[in-house]
Each structure stands twice: as C-alpha cells, then as structure tokens.
Amino acid sequence: MPKAVILLSGGLDSTTALAVAKSRGFEVCALSVDYGQRHRVELERAALIATALGAAEHRTVKLDLRAIGGSALTADVAVPKDRSPDDMGHGIPVTYVPARNTILLGLALGYAETVGAFDIFIGANVLDYSGYPDCRPEFLTAFEVLANLATAVGVEGTGKFRIHSPLLKLTKAEIIAEGVKLGVDYALTLSCYDPDATGRACGRCDSCQLRRKGFAEAGVPDPTVYQ
Amino acid sequence: MPKAVILLSGGLDSTTALAVAKSRGFEVCALSVDYGQRHRVELERAALIATALGAAEHRTVKLDLRAIGGSALTADVAVPKDRSPDDMGHGIPVTYVPARNTILLGLALGYAETVGAFDIFIGANVLDYSGYPDCRPEFLTAFEVLANLATAVGVEGTGKFRIHSPLLKLTKAEIIAEGVKLGVDYALTLSCYDPDATGRACGRCDSCQLRRKGFAEAGVPDPTVYQ
C-alpha cells in the first residue's frame, strides 16, 4: 500500500483530508506541528484522531514559531471575535501565520522523503477562508514544483511528489458531508482559535462561526462542545 | 536602509553571505535554526558572528527535526570521515537533511514577512558540495517563485521577495578570499559536522576537508582549531 503524509492539525479540515487519503487507499503517516499556537489542545486531539482514523503512524514536530511571531496565533495579538462570516473574506486575517503553509509543507516533505512517501495531503481550502495566501491553488502548485527540485528523489528521478488538497474548493458544509460519509467523528476535532484548557470552543472566533454554519448547512448535528 | 534576512548557521559560507549582504547595503536580520543538529556548538558561534559582523538582530528558532530524522546530522547515523574531496561529489551525502533548505527558507520567509524584509540571503553553494539537491540554482529559483505566492505581500502585490545566493558558484577558496576582503574573522566560524564540545573541529569529515583545502588554495592561514 503506498504511503501518504498528511498534515494533521486536529481541526475539521485536516481530519477530513486524512479520511479522504485513507479512502483513496493510502497508508497514512500523520504529521502534527507544535508551533507554539495558542490553541495547543488541538494537538491532543490530533493524536486521538490519528488513532481513531487508523493512521499507520503519527509524529509531532516541535517548532517555536513564537521566535518569529507576526500572527494572532503565535504572538500576543487578540483573536478576532463575533465577525460575521460575510466580513471574514476581505484582506489577510490577523490569524495568518507568516509563511506557515510553506513551513508546514516543508516539514511534511522532509517526513515524506524519510518514510518513502510521495503523496502529501493538506486540508487547505480557499472558499470559506479566502484571505490566506498560502491556501490558494497557485501556491500549492508552486510547492509541488519546488518539492521535486528540493529532494534527493527529485535529483535522482526515482519518484514524483504530489501535493493533494482534496478540500480545496469545497464549502465547509460539503467538507462535513464528505467526512460524515467516510465515518469521521467530528466530536474529536477542534477548530476554535481560542479554546479553553479543556478544549471547549469559544463559539465566537471566525473558525468557530464558519464551522457552526457548516454543520447547519450540511444538516448535520453540531457535536462541538462550546464554552 | 532596506532589511535583509540571512540564514546564519555559524559556518564559513553563511558567515560570508552575511558579510556580502552587509556590503550590499542591507540592514541584516540573522536567523539561526536549532534543528537538533549534532554540531550544536555552531549555534553559539552564530550568535558571536551576528554580533561581530554587526547584524541588527539575531533570532534562533528551535525546530526538532529529530522527530523526522533521515540524516547523519539529525539521526544516529555516523558522519563520514577521511573521504578525499574527489569522492564527495557523487550521489546524495548522508549528511543531507531531507527538505532542509525548503524548511529553513520557509522560516526565513516567515521572519522576513514579519520584519518587513524582501531580501533573503542563503550561503548555498553548488561547487564544492554538489550532492545536495536543495543547493541547486533551479531549487532556489523555484523557492523565489513560491515565496511570492505564499505570502500576504505576494497577494497584496506590495513587494517582491528575492532569494540571494551570492556564493552559489564560488569555490571554497573564492568564498574565503571574498570574506577576507570584507573583513570576516573566520576563527569565529565552525564548519565541522562532528566537533567536540568546546568547538574544536574533527579535521576529518567532508566539511573539514573542504574547508582546509579552501584556506590552502586561497593562500590564507587556516584559523581553525582542530582536535
């Protein structure tokens, strides 16, 4: 069975992407990155999810992005609350972490090369949250080009890396519907940017609001535990 | 004065690249990455070098690449010794760290975006050590393309990132000659892959041998302290 590496944050999107990778016949190697994010409880969820969804292995890499800062998720900048979903799509959100997906995909690439995987899954999505530059298709295509120049595999011509973003153009409701079809238990996932220590969601940040709207539109009961 | 980010390992090449960035009129923000490398004493050297060469700031990011492994520099694989320089250029060395420069440049890009720099310097070199896939010009060009798609700046069109690799096609002797001209004190730098705890070089790994040969060819006294 071919191996695939999946970037698993513990959120709704990456969990669904893991389920999609499994459904496409890959043995899944899940990678989480502890990058000093505020919502660290999501890393505990990632470990539970990797087990529940049958990942072959799960590794967590520590990376202190707080040394760089520049985001509400890694510096002492407030997470925006109570914005309507219609107001979130303009400009770059303060929750944008500079070069985050470049760094995360770089780590996934190193992991893939180490375990002999050529397929990398990422739960990037352009629709619900269009302000992140590094969730766009042109970014992901450029990374795939880079990956095949950056690695021993690329030089030796023994394989070709592929970046998979199966959720790229799905709405949150469509992502949830897909995950439910694949048997994902969304109660395990955490999307909130500002959860409490026990993992209860704030219900008010952008991510919580998009998630709640997604469950409503998908006609699926929302299993999220709110504060 | 425009800012530039420089990836500073504490070795001969990155130190020279820092001096070149300064000579081109940049205010230099130096970034070191503590990625679990065996030769950690080089990080102490990086801090000394940043001060000695007048960097405006120096940050060190911790990243536990040992969670991924796959290299003699980050896993329990022996560093090759006593190979002649003529034997080093074939294939991928075991000191290759999977996707290292992708990850390091990703971090430099995040740092650059945070401090408002558009210029990133890396001491990559293809001549002396041609086995590393992610030191090749086509890799660096692909990263520059990616950088301008990955970032808020790229989306907003407010600037353009440039990747500078001023040493790319220089021999080790030419690099040393350039650094001497710019006033670099190479006694501060450490190139050895397997130094002792006090920072004395082994003199036998590939990196030590290339360095020693470089000083000899440049006609510059070798200031390295060997074990």
Interface residues (C-beta under 8 A of the other chain):
Chain A: R59 T60 V61 K62 L63 D64 L65 A67 I68 G69 G70 I92 Y96 V97 P98 A99 R100 N101 T102 I103 L105 G106 L107 L109 G110 Y111 E113 T114 P133 D134 R136 E138 F139 A142 F143 V145 L146 A147 L149 A150 T151 A152 G154 V155 E156
Chain B: R59 T60 V61 K62 L63 D64 L65 A67 I68 G69 G70 I92 Y96 V97 P98 A99 R100 N101 T102 I103 L105 G106 L107 L109 G110 Y111 E113 T114 P133 D134 R136 E138 F139 A142 F143 V145 L146 A147 L149 A150 T151 A152 G154 V155 E156
